[in-house]
Amino acid sequence: REFSSYVTLPDFGKNQGSFLGKITLRSMGGNSMSEGKKTGRLILDALEVVFFSIVFTWGLRATVADARVIPTGSMLPTIQLQDRVFVDKISYKFSEVKRGDVIVFSPPSKVDQSGTDWVKRVIGLPGEKVEISDGKVFINDQELTEPYELEKPNYTYGPIMVPEGSYFVLGDNRNNSRDSHYWGVLSNQNIVGKVSIRFWPIDRLGPLAK
């Protein structure tokens, strides 16, 4: 828009209209440039917000927490196909991995090189003896109580000693899971984080069964 201030101009006869036109055009042009600068500033501000939001979100996902979709049935009945879960990536920096924890990890490269993370339950801890026989899991020769498993394992395994810095992990769907009974122990270096809560579907919102 034009400037709203008024100026009394001398009478230039025929040229008066031309002069006034020049004043008006200059006023309008100057204001247009000002509006253009404001628009450019708004665009830059918006881009900064988007950029820092992306960086912030990426930082949170990389270091604190992440959301994942479960693509397989290896953790049935605890986690259903297409369930959405939160992965806590920070708690293991301050506490130890515990038996019964459901973890997300990068599988050994000899098993899968796709870059897709897996999810299983921690069964054997470092320094423990693990054996599977007669449909039961034994830790240090003591039967493990497992109310979360879908069915009893129909295979035998071990006994083995879990090395330091490693864990023995199994899927709750024991007979349909590629886990430690198939490829061996998992290094703690491969652990991404702990599954803390299921947030979708809403009717199953909450912590996982232990």
TORKOL-4160 file (C-alpha; in steps of 0.2 Angstrom, whole numbers, padded with zeros to 4 digits, m for minus):
210
<pt num="1" X="0000" Y="0000" Z="0000"/>
<pt num="2" X="0005" Y="0018" Z="m0002"/>
<pt num="3" X="0012" Y="0029" Z="0013"/>
<pt num="4" X="m0002" Y="0037" Z="0022"/>
<pt num="5" X="0007" Y="0054" Z="0025"/>
<pt num="6" X="0003" Y="0069" Z="0014"/>
<pt num="7" X="0014" Y="0083" Z="0007"/>
<pt num="8" X="0009" Y="0100" Z="0000"/>
<pt num="9" X="0017" Y="0101" Z="m0017"/>
<pt num="10" X="0020" Y="0117" Z="m0028"/>
<pt num="11" X="0010" Y="0120" Z="m0044"/>
<pt num="12" X="0020" Y="0113" Z="m0058"/>
<pt num="13" X="0006" Y="0115" Z="m0071"/>
<pt num="14" X="0005" Y="0101" Z="m0084"/>
<pt num="15" X="0019" Y="0092" Z="m0075"/>
<pt num="16" X="0011" Y="0091" Z="m0058"/>
<pt num="17" X="0002" Y="0075" Z="m0062"/>
<pt num="18" X="0018" Y="0067" Z="m0068"/>
<pt num="19" X="0027" Y="0073" Z="m0053"/>
<pt num="20" X="0014" Y="0066" Z="m0041"/>
<pt num="21" X="0014" Y="0050" Z="m0051"/>
<pt num="22" X="0033" Y="0048" Z="m0049"/>
<pt num="23" X="0031" Y="0051" Z="m0030"/>
<pt num="24" X="0017" Y="0038" Z="m0028"/>
<pt num="25" X="0027" Y="0025" Z="m0038"/>
<pt num="26" X="0042" Y="0028" Z="m0029"/>
<pt num="27" X="0033" Y="0026" Z="m0012"/>
<pt num="28" X="0024" Y="0011" Z="m0018"/>
<pt num="29" X="0041" Y="0003" Z="m0025"/>
<pt num="30" X="0050" Y="0006" Z="m0009"/>
<pt num="31" X="0036" Y="m0002" Z="0002"/>
<pt num="32" X="0036" Y="m0017" Z="m0010"/>
<pt num="33" X="0054" Y="m0019" Z="m0007"/>
<pt num="34" X="0051" Y="m0018" Z="0012"/>
<pt num="35" X="0037" Y="m0031" Z="0010"/>
<pt num="36" X="0048" Y="m0042" Z="0000"/>
<pt num="37" X="0062" Y="m0042" Z="0013"/>
<pt num="38" X="0049" Y="m0046" Z="0027"/>
<pt num="39" X="0043" Y="m0061" Z="0016"/>
<pt num="40" X="0061" Y="m0067" Z="0013"/>
<pt num="41" X="0064" Y="m0066" Z="0032"/>
<pt num="42" X="0048" Y="m0076" Z="0036"/>
<pt num="43" X="0054" Y="m0089" Z="0024"/>
<pt num="44" X="0071" Y="m0090" Z="0031"/>
<pt num="45" X="0064" Y="m0091" Z="0049"/>
<pt num="46" X="0052" Y="m0105" Z="0044"/>
<pt num="47" X="0067" Y="m0114" Z="0036"/>
<pt num="48" X="0077" Y="m0113" Z="0052"/>
<pt num="49" X="0062" Y="m0120" Z="0062"/>
<pt num="50" X="0061" Y="m0134" Z="0050"/>
<pt num="51" X="0079" Y="m0138" Z="0050"/>
<pt num="52" X="0082" Y="m0137" Z="0069"/>
<pt num="53" X="0066" Y="m0148" Z="0071"/>
<pt num="54" X="0073" Y="m0161" Z="0060"/>
<pt num="55" X="0090" Y="m0160" Z="0069"/>
<pt num="56" X="0082" Y="m0161" Z="0086"/>
<pt num="57" X="0071" Y="m0176" Z="0081"/>
<pt num="58" X="0085" Y="m0185" Z="0073"/>
<pt num="59" X="0095" Y="m0182" Z="0089"/>
<pt num="60" X="0082" Y="m0189" Z="0100"/>
<pt num="61" X="0079" Y="m0204" Z="0089"/>
<pt num="62" X="0098" Y="m0207" Z="0089"/>
<pt num="63" X="0102" Y="m0205" Z="0107"/>
<pt num="64" X="0086" Y="m0206" Z="0118"/>
<pt num="65" X="0071" Y="m0215" Z="0111"/>
<pt num="66" X="0063" Y="m0221" Z="0095"/>
<pt num="67" X="0047" Y="m0228" Z="0089"/>
<pt num="68" X="0047" Y="m0245" Z="0079"/>
<pt num="69" X="0034" Y="m0256" Z="0070"/>
<pt num="70" X="0035" Y="m0274" Z="0073"/>
<pt num="71" X="0036" Y="m0283" Z="0056"/>
<pt num="72" X="0036" Y="m0302" Z="0061"/>
<pt num="73" X="0028" Y="m0314" Z="0073"/>
<pt num="74" X="0043" Y="m0320" Z="0082"/>
<pt num="75" X="0038" Y="m0311" Z="0099"/>
<pt num="76" X="0020" Y="m0318" Z="0099"/>
<pt num="77" X="0010" Y="m0317" Z="0110"/>
<pt num="78" X="0019" Y="m0303" Z="0119"/>
<pt num="79" X="0020" Y="m0292" Z="0103"/>
<pt num="80" X="0008" Y="m0294" Z="0089"/>
<pt num="81" X="0012" Y="m0290" Z="0071"/>
<pt num="82" X="0012" Y="m0272" Z="0067"/>
<pt num="83" X="0012" Y="m0266" Z="0085"/>
<pt num="84" X="0020" Y="m0250" Z="0088"/>
<pt num="85" X="0033" Y="m0249" Z="0102"/>
<pt num="86" X="0044" Y="m0236" Z="0110"/>
<pt num="87" X="0063" Y="m0241" Z="0111"/>
<pt num="88" X="0072" Y="m0233" Z="0126"/>
<pt num="89" X="0090" Y="m0230" Z="0121"/>
<pt num="90" X="0097" Y="m0222" Z="0136"/>
<pt num="91" X="0092" Y="m0233" Z="0151"/>
<pt num="92" X="0106" Y="m0245" Z="0148"/>
<pt num="93" X="0119" Y="m0231" Z="0150"/>
<pt num="94" X="0114" Y="m0231" Z="0168"/>
<pt num="95" X="0108" Y="m0248" Z="0172"/>
<pt num="96" X="0112" Y="m0267" Z="0167"/>
<pt num="97" X="0102" Y="m0277" Z="0155"/>
<pt num="98" X="0091" Y="m0289" Z="0165"/>
<pt num="99" X="0083" Y="m0306" Z="0161"/>
<pt num="100" X="0066" Y="m0304" Z="0154"/>
<pt num="101" X="0070" Y="m0287" Z="0146"/>
<pt num="102" X="0063" Y="m0286" Z="0128"/>
<pt num="103" X="0077" Y="m0278" Z="0118"/>
<pt num="104" X="0080" Y="m0271" Z="0100"/>
<pt num="105" X="0097" Y="m0275" Z="0093"/>
<pt num="106" X="0107" Y="m0276" Z="0077"/>
<pt num="107" X="0108" Y="m0295" Z="0072"/>
<pt num="108" X="0125" Y="m0302" Z="0069"/>
<pt num="109" X="0131" Y="m0299" Z="0052"/>
<pt num="110" X="0133" Y="m0317" Z="0048"/>
<pt num="111" X="0114" Y="m0319" Z="0050"/>
<pt num="112" X="0107" Y="m0303" Z="0043"/>
<pt num="113" X="0116" Y="m0289" Z="0033"/>
<pt num="114" X="0100" Y="m0279" Z="0028"/>
<pt num="115" X="0102" Y="m0266" Z="0042"/>
<pt num="116" X="0085" Y="m0270" Z="0050"/>
<pt num="117" X="0085" Y="m0271" Z="0069"/>
<pt num="118" X="0077" Y="m0286" Z="0077"/>
<pt num="119" X="0068" Y="m0288" Z="0094"/>
<pt num="120" X="0069" Y="m0303" Z="0106"/>
<pt num="121" X="0069" Y="m0306" Z="0125"/>
<pt num="122" X="0084" Y="m0308" Z="0136"/>
<pt num="123" X="0086" Y="m0325" Z="0143"/>
<pt num="124" X="0104" Y="m0329" Z="0148"/>
<pt num="125" X="0115" Y="m0316" Z="0156"/>
<pt num="126" X="0135" Y="m0315" Z="0155"/>
<pt num="127" X="0143" Y="m0330" Z="0165"/>
<pt num="128" X="0127" Y="m0340" Z="0165"/>
<pt num="129" X="0124" Y="m0358" Z="0159"/>
<pt num="130" X="0110" Y="m0360" Z="0147"/>
<pt num="131" X="0102" Y="m0376" Z="0141"/>
<pt num="132" X="0086" Y="m0380" Z="0132"/>
<pt num="133" X="0079" Y="m0398" Z="0133"/>
<pt num="134" X="0062" Y="m0407" Z="0136"/>
<pt num="135" X="0053" Y="m0391" Z="0131"/>
<pt num="136" X="0061" Y="m0381" Z="0145"/>
<pt num="137" X="0074" Y="m0368" Z="0147"/>
<pt num="138" X="0087" Y="m0370" Z="0161"/>
<pt num="139" X="0098" Y="m0356" Z="0168"/>
<pt num="140" X="0112" Y="m0363" Z="0179"/>
<pt num="141" X="0102" Y="m0380" Z="0179"/>
<pt num="142" X="0087" Y="m0372" Z="0186"/>
<pt num="143" X="0071" Y="m0372" Z="0176"/>
<pt num="144" X="0066" Y="m0354" Z="0170"/>
<pt num="145" X="0047" Y="m0349" Z="0173"/>
<pt num="146" X="0041" Y="m0341" Z="0157"/>
<pt num="147" X="0023" Y="m0336" Z="0157"/>
<pt num="148" X="0026" Y="m0325" Z="0141"/>
<pt num="149" X="0031" Y="m0339" Z="0129"/>
<pt num="150" X="0018" Y="m0344" Z="0115"/>
<pt num="151" X="0023" Y="m0363" Z="0116"/>
<pt num="152" X="0036" Y="m0374" Z="0123"/>
<pt num="153" X="0052" Y="m0376" Z="0112"/>
<pt num="154" X="0052" Y="m0392" Z="0102"/>
<pt num="155" X="0071" Y="m0392" Z="0100"/>
<pt num="156" X="0086" Y="m0395" Z="0112"/>
<pt num="157" X="0101" Y="m0383" Z="0114"/>
<pt num="158" X="0117" Y="m0382" Z="0124"/>
<pt num="159" X="0122" Y="m0382" Z="0137"/>
<pt num="160" X="0133" Y="m0367" Z="0134"/>
<pt num="161" X="0141" Y="m0353" Z="0145"/>
<pt num="162" X="0136" Y="m0336" Z="0140"/>
<pt num="163" X="0153" Y="m0326" Z="0138"/>
<pt num="164" X="0156" Y="m0309" Z="0147"/>
<pt num="165" X="0149" Y="m0295" Z="0137"/>
<pt num="166" X="0136" Y="m0306" Z="0128"/>
<pt num="167" X="0118" Y="m0311" Z="0131"/>
<pt num="168" X="0107" Y="m0326" Z="0126"/>
<pt num="169" X="0091" Y="m0320" Z="0118"/>
<pt num="170" X="0075" Y="m0329" Z="0112"/>
<pt num="171" X="0059" Y="m0325" Z="0104"/>
<pt num="172" X="0043" Y="m0328" Z="0114"/>
<pt num="173" X="0036" Y="m0338" Z="0099"/>
<pt num="174" X="0050" Y="m0351" Z="0103"/>
<pt num="175" X="0047" Y="m0362" Z="0087"/>
<pt num="176" X="0046" Y="m0348" Z="0075"/>
<pt num="177" X="0060" Y="m0337" Z="0079"/>
<pt num="178" X="0078" Y="m0334" Z="0073"/>
<pt num="179" X="0087" Y="m0331" Z="0089"/>
<pt num="180" X="0102" Y="m0337" Z="0100"/>
<pt num="181" X="0097" Y="m0355" Z="0098"/>
<pt num="182" X="0100" Y="m0353" Z="0080"/>
<pt num="183" X="0115" Y="m0341" Z="0078"/>
<pt num="184" X="0122" Y="m0340" Z="0096"/>
<pt num="185" X="0125" Y="m0326" Z="0109"/>
<pt num="186" X="0122" Y="m0308" Z="0106"/>
<pt num="187" X="0136" Y="m0295" Z="0109"/>
<pt num="188" X="0131" Y="m0281" Z="0120"/>
<pt num="189" X="0138" Y="m0269" Z="0107"/>
<pt num="190" X="0124" Y="m0274" Z="0096"/>
<pt num="191" X="0110" Y="m0269" Z="0108"/>
<pt num="192" X="0101" Y="m0253" Z="0102"/>
<pt num="193" X="0089" Y="m0251" Z="0117"/>
<pt num="194" X="0075" Y="m0258" Z="0128"/>
<pt num="195" X="0057" Y="m0259" Z="0122"/>
<pt num="196" X="0048" Y="m0249" Z="0135"/>
<pt num="197" X="0030" Y="m0248" Z="0130"/>
<pt num="198" X="0018" Y="m0252" Z="0117"/>
<pt num="199" X="0008" Y="m0237" Z="0111"/>
<pt num="200" X="m0002" Y="m0244" Z="0097"/>
<pt num="201" X="m0015" Y="m0251" Z="0095"/>
<pt num="202" X="m0023" Y="m0241" Z="0109"/>
<pt num="203" X="m0032" Y="m0255" Z="0117"/>
<pt num="204" X="m0015" Y="m0263" Z="0121"/>
<pt num="205" X="m0007" Y="m0248" Z="0126"/>
<pt num="206" X="0005" Y="m0251" Z="0141"/>
<pt num="207" X="0021" Y="m0260" Z="0146"/>
<pt num="208" X="0025" Y="m0277" Z="0139"/>
<pt num="209" X="0021" Y="m0293" Z="0149"/>
<pt num="210" X="0036" Y="m0300" Z="0159"/>
